Amino acid sequence: MNSVEIQRAFEIPGVPASTRMSEWVLAVMADRVEDSELVIRVVGIEESSALNHQYRRKKGPTNVLSFSYEKSYALPLETFGDLVICAPVVEKEAAEQKKSLDAHWAHMIVHGVLHLLGYDHDEGIDALEMETLEQAILAGMGFPNPYREAVEQ
């Protein structure tokens, strides 16, 4: 059985309920990952900026960071990975892209979990594969294609 822990280090209106975020994670992990735990940490600009600089050598905050872990045989539930999501960045992007906040949060979570599964979007064919999978997973949860032109949703 997979489990999800939500850590709320930063809170603003519009951050989805922990149960919703857990549902989105589990939808991606279903049939792909077993007996693992994933942690989502919701952060603000300062913590996101510090982590983005420390781990990616990039300045400023980012929407989602994915941290995967090596398998350890000492624990009953393996730590699959951590997602760090910057609430103010997600809120700003949703407004700029004219997306519902819920849809953008779901996209960031699906996107982050797929990174933990080894998907990437740096090269053309890899990006197409990851984006196609994101669209299918989000559609299965009732969300629109996150890559279509920004239209009022």
TIBASE-15308 format. One record per residue: residue in three letters; z, y, x of N, C-alpha, C in turn; residue number from 1. Coordinates in Angstrom, 3 decimals, always signed. Atoms other than C-alpha are relative to their C-alpha. Layout:
<sites>
['Ala', [Z, Y, X], [Z, Y, X], [Z, Y, X], NUM] ...
</sites>
This chain:
<sites>
['Met', [+0.000, -1.179, +0.845], [+0.000, +0.000, +0.000], [+0.000, +1.238, +0.888], 1] ['Asn', [+0.066, -1.259, -0.724], [-0.879, +3.469, +1.261], [+0.990, +0.991, -0.595], 2] ['Ser', [-0.905, -1.031, +0.497], [+1.528, +6.389, +1.002], [-0.372, +1.342, +0.605], 3] ['Val', [+0.300, -1.362, -0.421], [+1.243, +10.145, +1.323], [+1.289, +0.808, -0.060], 4] ['Glu', [-1.142, -0.919, -0.028], [+3.944, +12.596, +2.368], [-0.556, +1.412, +0.054], 5] ['Ile', [+0.429, -1.390, +0.017], [+3.490, +16.277, +1.569], [+1.138, +0.853, +0.547], 6] ['Gln', [-0.961, -0.945, -0.566], [+5.285, +18.860, +3.700], [-0.490, +1.403, -0.337], 7] ['Arg', [+0.363, -1.363, +0.409], [+5.300, +22.404, +2.351], [+0.751, +1.008, +0.873], 8] ['Ala', [-0.600, -0.980, -0.896], [+6.010, +24.775, +5.226], [-0.354, +1.418, -0.431], 9] ['Phe', [+0.474, -1.300, +0.476], [+4.232, +27.610, +3.405], [-0.427, -0.191, -1.448], 10] ['Glu', [+0.321, +0.148, +1.424], [+3.857, +28.203, -0.315], [-0.549, +1.305, -0.551], 11] ['Ile', [+0.552, -1.116, +0.765], [+1.632, +30.510, -2.310], [-0.492, -0.573, -1.325], 12] ['Pro', [+0.524, +0.505, +1.275], [+0.474, +30.276, -5.921], [-1.374, -0.633, +0.218], 13] ['Gly', [+1.298, +0.654, -0.093], [-2.463, +27.925, -6.329], [-0.012, -1.234, +0.868], 14] ['Val', [-0.066, +1.230, -0.792], [-1.354, +25.239, -3.870], [+0.214, -1.142, -0.996], 15] ['Pro', [-0.117, +1.088, +0.982], [-1.876, +21.996, -5.819], [+1.338, -0.736, +0.094], 16] ['Ala', [-1.206, +0.829, +0.033], [+1.028, +19.809, -6.849], [-0.162, -1.151, +0.981], 17] ['Ser', [+0.016, +1.108, -0.961], [+1.966, +17.105, -4.377], [-0.657, -1.238, -0.591], 18] ['Thr', [+0.602, +1.190, +0.625], [+0.920, +14.429, -6.879], [-1.513, +0.088, +0.003], 19] ['Arg', [+1.469, -0.174, -0.021], [-2.604, +15.883, -7.077], [-0.554, -0.253, +1.403], 20] ['Met', [+0.472, +0.186, -1.371], [-2.967, +16.041, -3.304], [+0.060, -1.477, +0.385], 21] ['Ser', [-0.136, +1.436, -0.296], [-1.716, +12.453, -3.023], [-1.116, -0.793, -0.656], 22] ['Glu', [+1.093, +0.690, +0.702], [-4.258, +11.295, -5.627], [-1.309, +0.150, +0.764], 23] ['Trp', [+1.249, -0.251, -0.718], [-7.088, +12.890, -3.646], [-0.050, -0.801, +1.297], 24] ['Val', [-0.059, +0.779, -1.242], [-5.960, +11.271, -0.385], [-0.239, -1.470, -0.296], 25] ['Leu', [+0.086, +1.426, +0.317], [-5.572, +7.860, -1.988], [-1.387, -0.386, -0.486], 26] ['Ala', [+1.374, +0.279, +0.433], [-9.046, +8.118, -3.556], [-0.913, -0.232, +1.202], 27] ['Val', [+0.815, +0.176, -1.199], [-10.537, +8.425, -0.065], [+0.420, -1.269, +0.746], 28] ['Met', [-0.510, +1.142, -0.764], [-8.314, +5.765, +1.504], [-0.275, -1.336, -0.691], 29] ['Ala', [+0.217, +1.236, +0.759], [-8.959, +3.199, -1.264], [-1.162, -0.787, +0.598], 30] ['Asp', [+1.014, +0.899, -0.555], [-10.942, +0.247, +0.100], [-0.423, +0.358, +1.429], 31] ['Arg', [+0.336, -0.379, -1.376], [-11.042, +1.950, +3.520], [+1.182, -0.167, +0.952], 32] ['Val', [-1.207, +0.039, -0.818], [-7.434, +1.930, +4.766], [+1.076, -0.741, -0.783], 33] ['Glu', [-1.083, +0.723, +0.659], [-4.527, -0.395, +4.010], [+1.309, +0.213, +0.734], 34] ['Asp', [-1.357, -0.055, -0.547], [-0.766, -0.107, +4.534], [+0.178, +1.102, +1.035], 35] ['Ser', [-0.104, -1.140, -0.905], [-0.863, +3.329, +6.086], [+0.639, +1.186, -0.697], 36] ['Glu', [-0.599, -1.222, +0.501], [+0.895, +6.630, +5.704], [-0.763, +1.184, +0.564], 37] ['Leu', [+0.643, -1.238, -0.412], [-0.728, +10.033, +5.833], [+0.933, +1.140, -0.371], 38] ['Val', [-0.819, -1.179, +0.256], [+1.135, +13.331, +6.080], [-0.921, +1.198, -0.148], 39] ['Ile', [+0.683, -1.282, +0.162], [-0.248, +16.596, +4.718], [+1.060, +1.079, +0.168], 40] ['Arg', [-0.907, -1.128, -0.219], [+1.455, +19.735, +6.007], [-0.746, +1.265, -0.426], 41] ['Val', [+0.567, -1.258, +0.480], [+0.682, +22.947, +4.115], [+0.655, +1.122, +0.801], 42] ['Val', [-0.514, -1.027, -0.903], [+1.021, +25.890, +6.495], [-0.613, +1.359, -0.307], 43] ['Gly', [+0.516, -1.359, +0.078], [+0.431, +29.622, +6.782], [-0.874, +0.326, +1.194], 44] ['Ile', [+0.903, -0.488, -1.045], [-1.751, +31.682, +9.102], [+0.575, -0.227, +1.397], 45] ['Glu', [-0.607, +0.067, -1.337], [+0.698, +31.717, +12.024], [-0.001, -1.425, +0.557], 46] ['Glu', [-0.055, +1.383, -0.489], [+1.215, +27.946, +12.276], [-1.399, -0.574, +0.192], 47] ['Ser', [+1.376, +0.478, -0.141], [-2.469, +27.186, +11.699], [-0.643, +0.569, +1.258], 48] ['Ser', [+0.565, -0.636, -1.193], [-3.478, +29.670, +14.399], [+0.547, -0.631, +1.270], 49] ['Ala', [-0.618, +0.593, -1.186], [-1.006, +28.210, +16.889], [-0.537, -1.407, +0.254], 50] ['Leu', [+0.510, +1.372, -0.156], [-2.151, +24.622, +16.255], [-1.485, -0.009, +0.364], 51] ['Asn', [+1.431, -0.077, -0.286], [-5.839, +25.569, +16.286], [-0.218, +0.387, +1.462], 52] ['His', [+0.108, -0.394, -1.411], [-5.344, +27.261, +19.658], [+0.453, -1.133, +0.916], 53] ['Gln', [-0.563, +1.050, -0.859], [-3.199, +24.456, +21.102], [-0.912, -1.222, +0.102], 54] ['Tyr', [+0.748, +1.254, +0.010], [-5.429, +21.547, +20.064], [-1.514, +0.149, +0.075], 55] ['Arg', [+1.450, -0.176, -0.013], [-8.905, +23.039, +19.766], [-0.451, +1.150, +0.890], 56] ['Arg', [+0.282, -1.161, -0.848], [-8.682, +26.065, +22.049], [-0.835, +1.043, -0.736], 57] ['Lys', [+0.708, -0.987, +0.818], [-9.953, +28.226, +19.195], [+1.008, +1.017, -0.519], 58] ['Lys', [-0.865, -1.089, +0.432], [-8.517, +31.576, +18.165], [+0.001, +0.107, -1.526], 59] ['Gly', [-0.129, -0.243, +1.421], [-7.226, +32.172, +14.646], [+0.249, -1.267, -0.792], 60] ['Pro', [-0.289, +1.149, +0.863], [-6.431, +29.919, +11.706], [-1.279, -0.728, -0.397], 61] ['Thr', [+1.121, +0.776, +0.526], [-8.669, +27.205, +10.283], [+0.452, -0.669, -1.285], 62] ['Asn', [-0.352, +0.562, +1.310], [-8.811, +25.528, +6.885], [+0.746, -1.324, +0.108], 63] ['Val', [-0.658, +1.304, -0.111], [-7.906, +21.952, +7.907], [-0.129, -0.535, +1.419], 64] ['Leu', [-0.020, +0.697, -1.283], [-6.913, +20.173, +11.094], [+0.373, -1.448, -0.271], 65] ['Ser', [-0.260, +1.433, +0.163], [-6.945, +16.369, +11.336], [+0.523, -0.568, +1.306], 66] ['Phe', [-0.604, +0.634, -1.164], [-4.716, +14.441, +13.727], [+0.126, -1.490, -0.281], 67] ['Ser', [-0.070, +1.440, +0.210], [-5.269, +10.695, +13.969], [+0.981, -0.622, +0.991], 68] ['Tyr', [-0.982, +0.693, -0.821], [-2.857, +8.163, +15.478], [-0.497, -1.378, +0.382], 69] ['Glu', [+0.282, +1.360, -0.447], [-3.201, +4.953, +17.457], [+0.848, -0.973, -0.797], 70] ['Lys', [-0.747, +1.026, +0.716], [-2.110, +1.768, +15.714], [+1.212, -0.433, +0.822], 71] ['Ser', [-1.243, +0.462, -0.638], [+1.479, +0.743, +16.503], [+0.507, -1.204, -0.773], 72] ['Tyr', [-0.461, +1.213, +0.673], [+2.751, -2.741, +15.759], [+1.499, +0.004, -0.250], 73] ['Ala', [-1.447, -0.067, +0.156], [+6.376, -1.592, +15.705], [+0.421, +0.473, -1.388], 74] ['Leu', [-0.357, -0.577, +1.301], [+6.229, +0.015, +12.253], [-0.635, -0.786, -1.143], 75] ['Pro', [+0.571, +0.725, +1.138], [+5.751, -1.634, +8.848], [-1.183, +0.743, -0.634], 76] ['Leu', [+1.106, -0.821, +0.488], [+3.565, +1.248, +7.618], [-0.552, +0.772, +1.191], 77] ['Glu', [+0.617, -0.724, -1.107], [+1.140, +2.623, +10.154], [-0.212, +1.457, -0.401], 78] ['Thr', [+0.317, -1.396, +0.239], [+0.815, +6.380, +10.456], [-1.490, +0.152, +0.227], 79] ['Phe', [+1.454, -0.124, -0.044], [-2.839, +6.879, +9.645], [-0.387, +1.320, +0.658], 80] ['Gly', [+0.292, -1.298, -0.576], [-2.789, +10.543, +10.540], [+0.688, +1.112, -0.755], 81] ['Asp', [-0.540, -1.203, +0.620], [-1.749, +14.054, +9.666], [-1.150, +0.954, -0.293], 82] ['Leu', [+0.884, -1.117, +0.307], [-3.666, +16.818, +7.949], [+0.867, +1.245, -0.049], 83] ['Val', [-0.671, -1.290, +0.075], [-2.579, +20.415, +8.456], [-0.974, +0.928, -0.707], 84] ['Ile', [+0.888, -0.831, +0.821], [-4.022, +22.673, +5.778], [+0.608, +1.392, -0.137], 85] ['Cys', [-0.455, -1.390, +0.065], [-3.750, +26.462, +5.901], [-0.296, +0.569, -1.392], 86] ['Ala', [+0.138, -0.440, +1.394], [-3.128, +27.627, +2.333], [-0.726, +1.344, -0.129], 87] ['Pro', [+0.720, -1.273, +0.163], [-4.224, +31.280, +2.827], [-1.490, -0.092, +0.331], 88] ['Val', [+1.420, +0.152, -0.353], [-7.497, +30.208, +4.484], [-0.735, -0.708, -1.135], 89] ['Val', [+0.640, +0.726, +1.107], [-8.291, +27.723, +1.695], [-0.169, +0.926, -1.199], 90] ['Glu', [+0.070, -0.945, +1.123], [-7.513, +30.377, -0.926], [-1.116, +1.023, +0.226], 91] ['Lys', [+1.028, -1.004, -0.325], [-9.724, +32.950, +0.831], [-1.403, -0.597, -0.081], 92] ['Glu', [+1.321, +0.645, +0.039], [-12.621, +30.507, +1.267], [-0.432, -0.299, -1.433], 93] ['Ala', [+0.340, +0.309, +1.399], [-12.478, +29.428, -2.376], [-0.506, +1.257, -0.711], 94] ['Ala', [+0.408, -1.264, +0.626], [-12.712, +33.062, -3.500], [-1.366, +0.448, +0.525], 95] ['Glu', [+1.274, -0.417, -0.601], [-15.543, +33.853, -1.061], [-1.158, -0.871, -0.470], 96] ['Gln', [+1.044, +0.947, +0.388], [-17.485, +30.741, -2.089], [-0.113, -0.154, -1.519], 97] ['Lys', [-0.012, +0.039, +1.467], [-16.777, +31.314, -5.796], [+0.211, -1.420, -0.534], 98] ['Lys', [-0.374, +1.357, +0.405], [-15.220, +27.840, -6.116], [+1.383, +0.046, -0.625], 99] ['Ser', [-1.367, +0.086, +0.507], [-12.181, +26.840, -8.105], [+0.904, -0.385, +1.158], 100] ['Leu', [-0.956, +0.293, -1.070], [-9.110, +26.662, -5.909], [+0.267, -1.497, +0.081], 101] ['Asp', [-0.239, +1.444, +0.033], [-8.451, +23.069, -7.010], [-1.153, -0.766, +0.659], 102] ['Ala', [+1.173, +0.677, -0.574], [-12.010, +22.010, -6.089], [-0.040, +0.172, +1.515], 103] ['His', [+0.044, -0.229, -1.451], [-11.742, +23.587, -2.644], [+1.133, -0.755, +0.700], 104] ['Trp', [-1.094, +0.794, -0.571], [-8.331, +22.004, -1.969], [-0.408, -1.472, +0.073], 105] ['Ala', [+0.433, +1.404, +0.011], [-9.741, +18.610, -2.981], [-1.018, -0.241, +1.107], 106] ['His', [+1.018, +0.148, -1.041], [-12.722, +19.159, -0.680], [+0.642, -0.016, +1.383], 107] ['Met', [-0.636, -0.054, -1.319], [-10.512, +20.092, +2.283], [+0.765, -1.292, +0.300], 108] ['Ile', [-0.739, +1.246, -0.197], [-8.376, +16.987, +1.766], [-0.962, -1.156, +0.246], 109] ['Val', [+1.001, +1.061, -0.196], [-11.377, +14.662, +1.403], [-0.634, +0.147, +1.381], 110] ['His', [+0.624, -0.290, -1.298], [-13.000, +16.305, +4.433], [+0.926, -0.431, +1.142], 111] ['Gly', [-0.955, +0.341, -1.044], [-9.861, +15.916, +6.533], [+0.227, -1.494, +0.137], 112] ['Val', [-0.215, +1.452, -0.044], [-9.294, +12.267, +5.586], [-1.233, -0.694, +0.586], 113] ['Leu', [+1.206, +0.597, -0.579], [-12.915, +11.442, +6.414], [-0.047, +0.197, +1.517], 114] ['His', [-0.106, -0.178, -1.453], [-12.382, +12.960, +9.869], [+0.924, -1.061, +0.589], 115] ['Leu', [-0.927, +1.017, -0.488], [-9.403, +10.607, +10.280], [-0.645, -1.384, +0.020], 116] ['Leu', [+0.720, +1.278, +0.046], [-11.734, +7.731, +9.377], [-1.132, -0.057, +1.028], 117] ['Gly', [+0.999, +0.001, -1.060], [-14.051, +8.757, +12.217], [-1.297, +0.710, -0.334], 118] ['Tyr', [+1.215, -0.738, +0.359], [-16.663, +10.773, +10.349], [+0.020, +1.368, +0.671], 119] ['Asp', [+0.110, -1.289, -0.659], [-17.954, +13.933, +11.982], [-1.202, +0.741, -0.572], 120] ['His', [+1.104, -0.803, +0.528], [-20.309, +16.772, +11.128], [-0.600, +0.914, +1.059], 121] ['Asp', [+0.545, -0.817, -1.079], [-21.349, +18.094, +14.535], [-1.502, -0.181, +0.197], 122] ['Glu', [+1.426, +0.288, -0.190], [-24.793, +16.435, +14.625], [-0.667, -0.208, -1.357], 123] ['Gly', [+0.765, +0.048, +1.240], [-27.523, +16.374, +11.973], [+0.209, -1.233, -0.862], 124] ['Ile', [-0.086, +1.220, +0.805], [-27.471, +12.721, +10.850], [+1.453, -0.301, -0.365], 125] ['Asp', [-1.422, +0.207, +0.284], [-23.672, +12.485, +11.127], [+0.476, +0.962, -1.081], 126] ['Ala', [-0.378, -1.001, +0.993], [-23.266, +15.685, +9.138], [-0.517, -0.400, -1.377], 127] ['Leu', [+0.579, +0.423, +1.273], [-25.595, +14.401, +6.420], [+0.779, -1.175, -0.586], 128] ['Glu', [-0.763, +1.160, +0.466], [-23.705, +11.105, +6.216], [+1.370, +0.423, -0.537], 129] ['Met', [-1.333, -0.438, +0.422], [-20.303, +12.830, +5.993], [-0.073, +0.832, -1.279], 130] ['Glu', [+0.137, -0.850, +1.187], [-21.450, +15.440, +3.467], [-0.377, -0.811, -1.232], 131] ['Thr', [+0.396, +0.857, +1.121], [-23.086, +12.783, +1.279], [+1.196, -0.779, -0.521], 132] ['Leu', [-1.197, +0.735, +0.389], [-19.878, +10.743, +1.272], [+1.011, +0.924, -0.674], 133] ['Glu', [-0.896, -0.984, +0.622], [-17.786, +13.848, +0.517], [-0.437, +0.286, -1.443], 134] ['Gln', [+0.528, -0.307, +1.334], [-20.034, +14.677, -2.437], [+0.262, -1.146, -0.968], 135] ['Ala', [-0.201, +1.171, +0.868], [-19.793, +11.120, -3.822], [+1.473, -0.162, -0.375], 136] ['Ile', [-1.438, +0.145, +0.273], [-15.993, +10.956, -3.491], [+0.468, +1.095, -0.952], 137] ['Leu', [-0.411, -1.120, +0.864], [-15.519, +14.400, -5.038], [-0.573, -0.138, -1.405], 138] ['Ala', [+0.600, +0.216, +1.323], [-17.936, +13.604, -7.879], [+0.780, -1.062, -0.769], 139] ['Gly', [-0.798, +1.046, +0.627], [-15.916, +10.452, -8.580], [+1.333, +0.503, -0.522], 140] ['Met', [-1.245, -0.616, +0.457], [-12.875, +12.687, -9.023], [-0.256, +1.155, -0.972], 141] ['Gly', [+0.341, -1.031, +0.977], [-14.756, +15.096, -11.304], [-0.241, +1.382, +0.585], 142] ['Phe', [+0.245, -1.298, -0.634], [-15.447, +17.864, -8.773], [-1.481, +0.165, +0.308], 143] ['Pro', [+1.413, -0.255, -0.304], [-18.824, +19.538, -8.184], [-0.299, -0.132, +1.492], 144] ['Asn', [+0.470, +0.061, -1.381], [-20.864, +19.323, -4.989], [+0.500, +1.242, +0.752], 145] ['Pro', [-0.538, -1.159, -0.711], [-19.016, +21.547, -2.478], [-1.026, +0.718, +0.866], 146] ['Tyr', [+1.005, -0.581, -0.879], [-22.216, +22.247, -0.545], [-1.121, +0.711, -0.748], 147] ['Arg', [+1.048, -0.728, +0.722], [-24.356, +23.659, -3.328], [+0.261, +1.491, +0.139], 148] ['Glu', [-0.134, -1.457, -0.100], [-24.962, +27.367, -3.392], [+1.186, +0.451, -0.820], 149] ['Ala', [-1.190, -0.538, +0.687], [-21.890, +29.350, -4.396], [-0.414, +0.498, -1.384], 150] ['Val', [+0.241, -0.356, +1.387], [-22.005, +29.551, -8.165], [+1.356, -0.002, -0.683], 151] ['Glu', [-1.276, -0.024, +0.726], [-19.208, +30.405, -10.536], [+0.265, -1.356, -0.601], 152] ['Gln', [-0.336, +1.348, +0.475], [-17.458, +27.105, -11.286], [+1.148, +0.062, -0.990], 153] 
</sites>
